[in-house]
Amino acid sequence: MGRLTALRGEVWLVDLGMAQKTRPVLVLSVAYKDEERALISYVARTTSLRGTEYEVPHQAPRFLPGAFDVQSIGTMPDVQLIRRLTVCDAATLAQVEAALKRWLSLP
C-alpha cells in the first residue's frame, strides 16, 4: 500500500499519540514535493468547546457538533494519517485561516 496523501482543506482521522488520541484534523499545509519532508500541518477538531475566539464551529454529516481549535495547530508525519473523512467547506476554511492569523498575530 502506498503513502496516503492529504490535501489542504481535507479533514482526516489521525493518530496524535497518547496525549491527544485519535481525532479529526483539518489539513492546512499544501502538498509536499518528493524532495521535501513528508509532513502535514493541521488544526485539531474538538467537541470539548470552551467558547474562545480561536474555535471555529464545524458541523458536517456523521460528526458530533464541534469546532476546529486553532490553538491546537501542529505538524506531523504523513504516516500518522488513518483515513480521509470529508472536505471542509470554503467558508469554514477561511474562518480557520482568519482565526489562525489572529492567534499567531499575522497580518
N, CA, C and O atoms as a printed pandas DataFrame, in Angstrom:
     atom_number atom_name residue_name chain_id  residue_number  x_coord  y_coord  z_coord
0              1         N          MET        A               1    0.838   -1.186    0.000
1              2        CA          MET        A               1    0.000    0.000    0.000
2              3         C          MET        A               1    0.880    1.245    0.000
3              4         O          MET        A               1    1.851    1.315    0.753
4              5         N          GLY        A               2    0.548    2.233   -0.842
5              6        CA          GLY        A               2    1.325    3.462   -0.937
6              7         C          GLY        A               2    1.018    4.412    0.192
7              8         O          GLY        A               2    0.157    4.158    1.033
8              9         N          ARG        A               3    1.739    5.505    0.190
9             10        CA          ARG        A               3    1.521    6.537    1.207
10            11         C          ARG        A               3    0.192    7.220    0.987
11            12         O          ARG        A               3   -0.240    7.405   -0.151
12            13         N          LEU        A               4   -0.452    7.592    2.067
13            14        CA          LEU        A               4   -1.676    8.371    1.982
14            15         C          LEU        A               4   -1.304    9.833    1.747
15            16         O          LEU        A               4   -0.303   10.317    2.276
16            17         N          THR        A               5   -2.099   10.522    0.967
17            18        CA          THR        A               5   -1.830   11.916    0.655
18            19         C          THR        A               5   -2.998   12.770    1.118
19            20         O          THR        A               5   -4.131   12.572    0.678
20            21         N          ALA        A               6   -2.728   13.708    1.996
21            22        CA          ALA        A               6   -3.750   14.623    2.499
22            23         C          ALA        A               6   -3.593   15.964    1.800
23            24         O          ALA        A               6   -2.483   16.473    1.644
24            25         N          LEU        A               7   -4.713   16.524    1.385
25            26        CA          LEU        A               7   -4.700   17.803    0.687
26            27         C          LEU        A               7   -5.281   18.898    1.568
27            28         O          LEU        A               7   -6.127   18.643    2.426
28            29         N          ARG        A               8   -4.815   20.120    1.343
29            30        CA          ARG        A               8   -5.303   21.284    2.082
30            31         C          ARG        A               8   -6.831   21.322    2.021
31            32         O          ARG        A               8   -7.427   21.172    0.955
32            33         N          GLY        A               9   -7.450   21.524    3.183
33            34        CA          GLY        A               9   -8.890   21.632    3.251
34            35         C          GLY        A               9   -9.601   20.321    3.546
35            36         O          GLY        A               9  -10.813   20.310    3.762
36            37         N          GLU        A              10   -8.861   19.215    3.557
37            38        CA          GLU        A              10   -9.476   17.930    3.879
38            39         C          GLU        A              10   -9.461   17.703    5.388
39            40         O          GLU        A              10   -8.588   18.204    6.098
40            41         N          VAL        A              11  -10.434   16.946    5.856
41            42        CA          VAL        A              11  -10.481   16.543    7.262
42            43         C          VAL        A              11  -10.113   15.064    7.304
43            44         O          VAL        A              11  -10.735   14.234    6.641
44            45         N          TRP        A              12   -9.091   14.753    8.096
45            46        CA          TRP        A              12   -8.570   13.392    8.213
46            47         C          TRP        A              12   -8.637   12.920    9.647
47            48         O          TRP        A              12   -8.544   13.717   10.581
48            49         N          LEU        A              13   -8.798   11.631    9.815
49            50        CA          LEU        A              13   -8.635   10.992   11.111
50            51         C          LEU        A              13   -7.159   10.659   11.239
51            52         O          LEU        A              13   -6.583   10.016   10.361
52            53         N          VAL        A              14   -6.543   11.099   12.338
53            54        CA          VAL        A              14   -5.107   10.887   12.523
54            55         C          VAL        A              14   -4.823   10.384   13.934
55            56         O          VAL        A              14   -5.625   10.559   14.851
56            57         N          ASP        A              15   -3.674    9.762   14.081
57            58        CA          ASP        A              15   -3.213    9.290   15.385
58            59         C          ASP        A              15   -2.264   10.336   15.949
59            60         O          ASP        A              15   -1.126   10.453   15.494
60            61         N          LEU        A              16   -2.727   11.098   16.940
61            62        CA          LEU        A              16   -1.904   12.143   17.550
62            63         C          LEU        A              16   -1.199   11.659   18.809
63            64         O          LEU        A              16   -0.678   12.470   19.575
64            65         N          GLY        A              17   -1.175   10.368   19.030
65            66        CA          GLY        A              17   -0.464    9.820   20.179
66            67         C          GLY        A              17   -1.322    9.780   21.429
67            68         O          GLY        A              17   -2.490   10.170   21.422
68            69         N          MET        A              18   -0.713    9.300   22.496
69            70        CA          MET        A              18   -1.447    9.100   23.750
70            71         C          MET        A              18   -2.018   10.385   24.315
71            72         O          MET        A              18   -3.120   10.377   24.863
72            73         N          ALA        A              19   -1.298   11.484   24.197
73            74        CA          ALA        A              19   -1.747   12.728   24.822
74            75         C          ALA        A              19   -3.022   13.277   24.181
75            76         O          ALA        A              19   -3.888   13.805   24.878
76            77         N          GLN        A              20   -3.140   13.155   22.856
77            78        CA          GLN        A              20   -4.305   13.727   22.183
78            79         C          GLN        A              20   -5.188   12.682   21.520
79            80         O          GLN        A              20   -6.255   13.029   21.014
80            81         N          LYS        A              21   -4.796   11.442   21.501
81            82        CA          LYS        A              21   -5.533   10.302   20.963
82            83         C          LYS        A              21   -5.777   10.415   19.460
83            84         O          LYS        A              21   -5.176   11.252   18.787
84            85         N          THR        A              22   -6.650    9.579   18.948
85            86        CA          THR        A              22   -7.019    9.610   17.537
86            87         C          THR        A              22   -8.168   10.574   17.373
87            88         O          THR        A              22   -9.183   10.469   18.061
88            89         N          ARG        A              23   -8.008   11.523   16.453
89            90        CA          ARG        A              23   -9.041   12.547   16.286
90            91         C          ARG        A              23   -9.014   13.126   14.884
91            92         O          ARG        A              23   -8.040   12.945   14.153
92            93         N          PRO        A              24  -10.092   13.830   14.499
93            94        CA          PRO        A              24  -10.099   14.501   13.198
94            95         C          PRO        A              24   -9.255   15.773   13.239
95            96         O          PRO        A              24   -9.198   16.470   14.253
96            97         N          VAL        A              25   -8.607   16.054   12.121
97            98        CA          VAL        A              25   -7.852   17.295   11.968
98            99         C          VAL        A              25   -8.157   17.887   10.598
99           100         O          VAL        A              25   -8.502   17.167    9.661
100          101         N          LEU        A              26   -8.026   19.201   10.492
101          102        CA          LEU        A              26   -8.166   19.906    9.231
102          103         C          LEU        A              26   -6.767   20.175    8.691
103          104         O          LEU        A              26   -5.954   20.815    9.358
104          105         N          VAL        A              27   -6.490   19.697    7.507
105          106        CA          VAL        A              27   -5.173   19.878    6.883
106          107         C          VAL        A              27   -5.066   21.309    6.361
107          108         O          VAL        A              27   -5.931   21.774    5.619
108          109         N          LEU        A              28   -3.996   22.004    6.754
109          110        CA          LEU        A              28   -3.766   23.380    6.321
110          111         C          LEU        A              28   -2.588   23.505    5.361
111          112         O          LEU        A              28   -2.506   24.473    4.604
112          113         N          SER        A              29   -1.690   22.550    5.384
113          114        CA          SER        A              29   -0.496   22.644    4.548
114          115         C          SER        A              29   -0.799   22.262    3.106
115          116         O          SER        A              29   -1.784   21.584    2.814
116          117         N          VAL        A              30    0.067   22.710    2.223
117          118        CA          VAL        A              30   -0.017   22.328    0.815
118          119         C          VAL        A              30    0.672   20.980    0.641
119          120         O          VAL        A              30    1.422   20.543    1.513
120          121         N          ALA        A              31    0.419   20.334   -0.467
121          122        CA          ALA        A              31    1.054   19.040   -0.742
122          123         C          ALA        A              31    2.571   19.216   -0.831
123          124         O          ALA        A              31    3.060   20.173   -1.430
124          125         N          TYR        A              32    3.295   18.295   -0.237
125          126        CA          TYR        A              32    4.753   18.367   -0.283
126          127         C          TYR        A              32    5.262   17.696   -1.553
127          128         O          TYR        A              32    4.586   16.864   -2.158
128          129         N          LYS        A              33    6.482   18.087   -1.941
129          130        CA          LYS        A              33    7.118   17.507   -3.128
130          131         C          LYS        A              33    8.007   16.349   -2.711
131          132         O          LYS        A              33    8.302   16.177   -1.528
132          133         N          ASP        A              34    8.435   15.553   -3.688
133          134        CA          ASP        A              34    9.241   14.359   -3.408
134          135         C          ASP        A              34   10.481   14.649   -2.576
135          136         O          ASP        A              34   10.853   13.841   -1.725
136          137         N          GLU        A              35   11.132   15.794   -2.808
137          138        CA          GLU        A              35   12.377   16.099   -2.095
138          139         C          GLU        A              35   12.133   16.749   -0.729
139          140         O          GLU        A              35   13.081   17.001    0.015
140          141         N          GLU        A              36   10.884   17.016   -0.402
141          142        CA          GLU        A              36   10.560   17.668    0.868
142          143         C          GLU        A              36   10.176   16.644    1.931
143          144         O          GLU        A              36    9.909   15.480    1.630
144          145         N          ARG        A              37   10.154   17.093    3.155
145          146        CA          ARG        A              37    9.732   16.222    4.254
146          147         C          ARG        A              37    8.256   15.862    4.103
147          148         O          ARG        A              37    7.453   16.698    3.691
148          149         N          ALA        A              38    7.904   14.647    4.428
149          150        CA          ALA        A              38    6.527   14.161    4.316
150          151         C          ALA        A              38    5.755   14.562    5.573
151          152         O          ALA        A              38    5.426   13.722    6.410
152          153         N          LEU        A              39    5.473   15.861    5.689
153          154        CA          LEU        A              39    4.815   16.413    6.866
154          155         C          LEU        A              39    3.497   17.067    6.490
155          156         O          LEU        A              39    3.328   17.580    5.384
156          157         N          ILE        A              40    2.571   17.039    7.433
157          158        CA          ILE        A              40    1.250   17.638    7.285
158          159         C          ILE        A              40    1.054   18.611    8.444
159          160         O          ILE        A              40    1.247   18.240    9.602
160          161         N          SER        A              41    0.671   19.854    8.143
161          162        CA          SER        A              41    0.312   20.803    9.198
162          163         C          SER        A              41   -1.203   20.869    9.290
163          164         O          SER        A              41   -1.897   20.811    8.275
164          165         N          TYR        A              42   -1.712   20.989   10.504
165          166        CA          TYR        A              42   -3.143   20.830   10.742
166          167         C          TYR        A              42   -3.590   21.643   11.947
167          168         O          TYR        A              42   -2.775   22.151   12.716
168          169         N          VAL        A              43   -4.933   21.754   12.095
169          170        CA          VAL        A              43   -5.547   22.165   13.357
170          171         C          VAL        A              43   -6.497   21.038   13.751
171          172         O          VAL        A              43   -7.178   20.451   12.910
172          173         N          ALA        A              44   -6.524   20.757   15.022
173          174        CA          ALA        A              44   -7.352   19.655   15.534
174          175         C          ALA        A              44   -8.811   20.089   15.646
175          176         O          ALA        A              44   -9.120   21.260   15.864
176          177         N          ARG        A              45   -9.690   19.113   15.491
177          178        CA          ARG        A              45  -11.118   19.323   15.701
178          179         C          ARG        A              45  -11.457   18.792   17.094
179          180         O          ARG        A              45  -10.984   17.728   17.492
180          181         N          THR        A              46  -12.272   19.536   17.822
181          182        CA          THR        A              46  -12.626   19.147   19.180
182          183         C          THR        A              46  -14.134   19.232   19.390
183          184         O          THR        A              46  -14.826   20.014   18.738
184          185         N          THR        A              47  -14.621   18.422   20.301
185          186        CA          THR        A              47  -16.010   18.535   20.751
186          187         C          THR        A              47  -16.057   19.084   22.177
187          188         O          THR        A              47  -17.137   19.290   22.730
188          189         N          SER        A              48  -14.884   19.321   22.771
189          190        CA          SER        A              48  -14.785   19.914   24.114
190          191         C          SER        A              48  -14.617   21.417   23.957
191          192         O          SER        A              48  -13.506   21.943   24.031
192          193         N          LEU        A              49  -15.721   22.094   23.741
193          194        CA          LEU        A              49  -15.675   23.523   23.423
194          195         C          LEU        A              49  -15.514   24.376   24.672
195          196         O          LEU        A              49  -16.057   24.067   25.733
196          197         N          ARG        A              50  -14.755   25.458   24.522
197          198        CA          ARG        A              50  -14.540   26.401   25.611
198          199         C          ARG        A              50  -15.099   27.779   25.285
199          200         O          ARG        A              50  -15.161   28.649   26.154
200          201         N          GLY        A              51  -15.508   27.980   24.027
201          202        CA          GLY        A              51  -16.088   29.259   23.642
202          203         C          GLY        A              51  -15.080   30.353   23.375
203          204         O          GLY        A              51  -15.414   31.532   23.489
204          205         N          THR        A              52  -13.854   30.000   23.023
205          206        CA          THR        A              52  -12.848   31.022   22.752
206          207         C          THR        A              52  -12.970   31.539   21.326
207          208         O          THR        A              52  -13.623   30.918   20.487
208          209         N          GLU        A              53  -12.349   32.662   21.058
209          210        CA          GLU        A              53  -12.361   33.241   19.711
210          211         C          GLU        A              53  -11.520   32.416   18.726
211          212         O          GLU        A              53  -11.534   32.678   17.523
212          213         N          TYR        A              54  -10.805   31.441   19.232
213          214        CA          TYR        A              54   -9.943   30.610   18.387
214          215         C          TYR        A              54  -10.591   29.281   18.008
215          216         O          TYR        A              54   -9.950   28.435   17.384
216          217         N          GLU        A              55  -11.836   29.097   18.374
217          218        CA          GLU        A              55  -12.603   27.920   17.972
218          219         C          GLU        A              55  -13.510   28.306   16.808
219          220         O          GLU        A              55  -14.291   29.252   16.904
220          221         N          VAL        A              56  -13.398   27.569   15.718
221          222        CA          VAL        A              56  -14.229   27.817   14.550
222          223         C          VAL        A              56  -15.248   26.686   14.458
223          224         O          VAL        A              56  -14.877   25.537   14.221
224          225         N          PRO        A              57  -16.533   27.004   14.645
225          226        CA          PRO        A              57  -17.558   25.961   14.621
226          227         C          PRO        A              57  -17.522   25.148   13.329
227          228         O          PRO        A              57  -17.299   25.686   12.244
228          229         N          HIS        A              58  -17.747   23.836   13.470
229          230        CA          HIS        A              58  -17.771   22.940   12.316
230          231         C          HIS        A              58  -18.866   21.916   12.504
231          232         O          HIS        A              58  -18.912   21.209   13.511
232          233         N          GLN        A              59  -19.747   21.846   11.521
233          234        CA          GLN        A              59  -20.787   20.825   11.509
234          235         C          GLN        A              59  -20.735   20.132   10.161
235          236         O          GLN        A              59  -20.590   20.775    9.122
236          237         N          ALA        A              60  -20.853   18.842   10.190
237          238        CA          ALA        A              60  -20.864   18.042    8.970
238          239         C          ALA        A              60  -21.588   16.748    9.275
239          240         O          ALA        A              60  -21.643   16.314   10.426
240          241         N          PRO        A              61  -22.154   16.120    8.228
241          242        CA          PRO        A              61  -22.815   14.836    8.452
242          243         C          PRO        A              61  -21.861   13.834    9.103
243          244         O          PRO        A              61  -20.678   13.790    8.767
244          245         N          ARG        A              62  -22.376   13.038   10.026
245          246        CA          ARG        A              62  -21.641   11.999   10.736
246          247         C          ARG        A              62  -20.627   12.540   11.758
247          248         O          ARG        A              62  -19.801   11.779   12.264
248          249         N          PHE        A              63  -20.680   13.838   12.065
249          250        CA          PHE        A              63  -19.802   14.428   13.075
250          251         C          PHE        A              63  -20.653   14.947   14.231
251          252         O          PHE        A              63  -21.739   15.484   14.015
252          253         N          LEU        A              64  -20.163   14.788   15.444
253          254        CA          LEU        A              64  -20.779   15.466   16.582
254          255         C          LEU        A              64  -20.523   16.958   16.433
255          256         O          LEU        A              64  -19.545   17.346   15.794
256          257         N          PRO        A              65  -21.380   17.812   17.007
257          258        CA          PRO        A              65  -21.084   19.247   16.956
258          259         C          PRO        A              65  -19.702   19.509   17.554
259          260         O          PRO        A              65  -19.331   18.927   18.574
260          261         N          GLY        A              66  -18.960   20.382   16.911
261          262        CA          GLY        A              66  -17.607   20.657   17.382
262          263         C          GLY        A              66  -17.031   21.879   16.710
263          264         O          GLY        A              66  -17.749   22.675   16.106
264          265         N          ALA        A              67  -15.707   22.017   16.825
265          266        CA          ALA        A              67  -15.018   23.179   16.261
266          267         C          ALA        A              67  -13.572   22.808   15.945
267          268         O          ALA        A              67  -13.001   21.886   16.527
268          269         N          PHE        A              68  -13.007   23.551   15.013
269          270        CA          PHE        A              68  -11.572   23.472   14.772
270          271         C          PHE        A              68  -10.917   24.459   15.720
271          272         O          PHE        A              68  -11.249   25.644   15.707
272          273         N          ASP        A              69   -9.997   23.988   16.536
273          274        CA          ASP        A              69   -9.342   24.809   17.549
274          275         C          ASP        A              69   -7.966   25.219   17.038
275          276         O          ASP        A              69   -7.033   24.415   17.044
276          277         N          VAL        A              70   -7.839   26.476   16.594
277          278        CA          VAL        A              70   -6.562   26.902   16.005
278          279         C          VAL        A              70   -5.447   26.998   17.040
279          280         O          VAL        A              70   -4.281   27.132   16.669
280          281         N          GLN        A              71   -5.777   26.932   18.321
281          282        CA          GLN        A              71   -4.729   26.847   19.338
282          283         C          GLN        A              71   -4.115   25.453   19.354
283          284         O          GLN        A              71   -3.091   25.233   20.000
284          285         N          SER        A              72   -4.729   24.521   18.653
285          286        CA          SER        A              72   -4.205   23.151   18.546
286          287         C          SER        A              72   -3.596   22.920   17.175
287          288         O          SER        A              72   -3.878   21.915   16.523
288          289         N          ILE        A              73   -2.762   23.852   16.742
289          290        CA          ILE        A              73   -2.067   23.703   15.474
290          291         C          ILE        A              73   -0.876   22.772   15.687
291          292         O          ILE        A              73   -0.247   22.785   16.745
292          293         N          GLY        A              74   -0.582   21.981   14.694
293          294        CA          GLY        A              74    0.545   21.062   14.808
294          295         C          GLY        A              74    1.030   20.600   13.449
295          296         O          GLY        A              74    0.430   20.895   12.416
296          297         N          THR        A              75    2.121   19.875   13.477
297          298        CA          THR        A              75    2.695   19.265   12.283
298          299         C          THR        A              75    3.051   17.837   12.634
299          300         O          THR        A              75    3.570   17.567   13.718
300          301         N          MET        A              76    2.774   16.923   11.718
301          302        CA          MET        A              76    3.026   15.504   11.973
302          303         C          MET        A              76    3.480   14.842   10.682
303          304         O          MET        A              76    3.222   15.360    9.596
304          305         N          PRO        A              77    4.154   13.698   10.789
305          306        CA          PRO        A              77    4.494   12.931    9.592
306          307         C          PRO        A              77    3.240   12.335    8.969
307          308         O          PRO        A              77    2.291   11.995    9.675
308          309         N          ASP        A              78    3.236   12.209    7.661
309          310        CA          ASP        A              78    2.048   11.683    6.990
310          311         C          ASP        A              78    1.734   10.235    7.356
311          312         O          ASP        A              78    0.634    9.760    7.075
312          313         N          VAL        A              79    2.662    9.532    7.969
313          314        CA          VAL        A              79    2.388    8.139    8.365
314          315         C          VAL        A              79    1.343    8.064    9.481
315          316         O          VAL        A              79    0.833    6.980    9.765
316          317         N          GLN        A              80    1.015    9.186   10.115
317          318        CA          GLN        A              80    0.000    9.206   11.164
318          319         C          GLN        A              80   -1.419    9.343   10.600
319          320         O          GLN        A              80   -2.395    9.272   11.346
320          321         N          LEU        A              81   -1.529    9.538    9.284
321          322        CA          LEU        A              81   -2.842    9.609    8.645
322          323         C          LEU        A              81   -3.507    8.246    8.702
323          324         O          LEU        A              81   -2.868    7.230    8.431
324          325         N          ILE        A              82   -4.778    8.217    9.051
325          326        CA          ILE        A              82   -5.526    6.957    9.093
326          327         C          ILE        A              82   -6.486    6.880    7.906
327          328         O          ILE        A              82   -6.414    5.954    7.098
328          329         N          ARG        A              83   -7.394    7.875    7.810
329          330        CA          ARG        A              83   -8.300    7.897    6.658
330          331         C          ARG        A              83   -8.913    9.282    6.495
331          332         O          ARG        A              83   -9.065   10.035    7.456
332          333         N          ARG        A              84   -9.255    9.591    5.261
333          334        CA          ARG        A              84   -9.902   10.856    4.923
334          335         C          ARG        A              84  -11.369   10.760    5.320
335          336         O          ARG        A              84  -12.046    9.781    5.007
336          337         N          LEU        A              85  -11.858   11.798    6.020
337          338        CA          LEU        A              85  -13.231   11.802    6.495
338          339         C          LEU        A              85  -14.154   12.637    5.611
339          340         O          LEU        A              85  -15.261   12.210    5.285
340          341         N          THR        A              86  -13.695   13.830    5.224
341          342        CA          THR        A              86  -14.526   14.739    4.431
342          343         C          THR        A              86  -13.648   15.883    3.923
343          344         O          THR        A              86  -12.444   15.927    4.175
344          345         N          VAL        A              87  -14.274   16.790    3.214
345          346        CA          VAL        A              87  -13.618   18.028    2.780
346          347         C          VAL        A              87  -14.323   19.174    3.484
347          348         O          VAL        A              87  -15.552   19.213    3.541
348          349         N          CYS        A              88  -13.565   20.085    4.007
349          350        CA          CYS        A              88  -14.111   21.247    4.709
350          351         C          CYS        A              88  -14.635   22.246    3.679
351          352         O          CYS        A              88  -14.025   22.436    2.627
352          353         N          ASP        A              89  -15.760   22.880    3.982
353          354        CA          ASP        A              89  -16.291   23.885    3.062
354          355         C          ASP        A              89  -15.403   25.129    3.070
355          356         O          ASP        A              89  -14.702   25.395    4.046
356          357         N          ALA        A              90  -15.440   25.880    1.979
357          358        CA          ALA        A              90  -14.557   27.031    1.791
358          359         C          ALA        A              90  -14.761   28.110    2.855
359          360         O          ALA        A              90  -13.793   28.725    3.302
360          361         N          ALA        A              91  -16.005   28.344    3.264
361          362        CA          ALA        A              91  -16.275   29.382    4.268
362          363         C          ALA        A              91  -15.640   29.031    5.614
363          364         O          ALA        A              91  -15.048   29.891    6.265
364          365         N          THR        A              92  -15.762   27.772    6.028
365          366        CA          THR        A              92  -15.157   27.352    7.300
366          367         C          THR        A              92  -13.642   27.409    7.213
367          368         O          THR        A              92  -12.989   27.846    8.161
368          369         N          LEU        A              93  -13.068   26.978    6.095
369          370        CA          LEU        A              93  -11.614   27.049    5.922
370          371         C          LEU        A              93  -11.136   28.495    6.027
371          372         O          LEU        A              93  -10.107   28.758    6.649
372          373         N          ALA        A              94  -11.866   29.433    5.429
373          374        CA          ALA        A              94  -11.500   30.852    5.513
374          375         C          ALA        A              94  -11.583   31.357    6.957
375          376         O          ALA        A              94  -10.745   32.155    7.378
376          377         N          GLN        A              95  -12.584   30.901    7.720
377          378        CA          GLN        A              95  -12.699   31.292    9.129
378          379         C          GLN        A              95  -11.537   30.730    9.943
379          380         O          GLN        A              95  -11.021   31.406   10.833
380          381         N          VAL        A              96  -11.124   29.500    9.645
381          382        CA          VAL        A              96   -9.972   28.902   10.333
382          383         C          VAL        A              96   -8.721   29.706   10.026
383          384         O          VAL        A              96   -7.937   29.998   10.930
384          385         N          GLU        A              97   -8.522   30.067    8.772
385          386        CA          GLU        A              97   -7.348   30.865    8.398
386          387         C          GLU        A              97   -7.340   32.201    9.134
387          388         O          GLU        A              97   -6.294   32.627    9.625
388          389         N          ALA        A              98   -8.491   32.868    9.217
389          390        CA          ALA        A              98   -8.580   34.159    9.908
390          391         C          ALA        A              98   -8.293   34.012   11.399
391          392         O          ALA        A              98   -7.573   34.826   11.977
392          393         N          ALA        A              99   -8.856   32.973   12.025
393          394        CA          ALA        A              99   -8.611   32.743   13.456
394          395         C          ALA        A              99   -7.145   32.406   13.709
395          396         O          ALA        A              99   -6.571   32.837   14.710
396          397         N          LEU        A             100   -6.545   31.646   12.815
397          398        CA          LEU        A             100   -5.136   31.298   12.958
398          399         C          LEU        A             100   -4.254   32.538   12.844
399          400         O          LEU        A             100   -3.272   32.667   13.573
400          401         N          LYS        A             101   -4.593   33.439   11.945
401          402        CA          LYS        A             101   -3.841   34.697   11.813
402          403         C          LYS        A             101   -3.934   35.503   13.109
403          404         O          LYS        A             101   -2.942   36.074   13.563
404          405         N          ARG        A             102   -5.132   35.546   13.705
405          406        CA          ARG        A             102   -5.275   36.262   14.993
406          407         C          ARG        A             102   -4.423   35.607   16.069
407          408         O          ARG        A             102   -3.715   36.292   16.807
408          409         N          TRP        A             103   -4.489   34.287   16.160
409          410        CA          TRP        A             103   -3.750   33.535   17.185
410          411         C          TRP        A             103   -2.248   33.761   17.050
411          412         O          TRP        A             103   -1.551   33.920   18.052
412          413         N          LEU        A             104   -1.744   33.775   15.816
413          414        CA          LEU        A             104   -0.299   33.935   15.578
414          415         C          LEU        A             104    0.109   35.380   15.350
415          416         O          LEU        A             104    1.280   35.663   15.096
416          417         N          SER        A             105   -0.852   36.303   15.440
417          418        CA          SER        A             105   -0.620   37.735   15.219
418          419         C          SER        A             105    0.049   37.978   13.863
419          420         O          SER        A             105    1.061   38.671   13.763
420          421         N          LEU        A             106   -0.551   37.386   12.826
421          422        CA          LEU        A             106   -0.062   37.578   11.452
422          423         C          LEU        A             106   -0.947   38.598   10.759
423          424         O          LEU        A             106   -2.138   38.696   11.057
424          425         N          PRO        A             107   -0.364   39.365    9.825
425          426        CA          PRO        A             107   -1.175   40.368    9.100
426          427         C          PRO        A             107   -2.228   39.715    8.214
427          428         O          PRO        A             107   -2.988   40.412    7.542
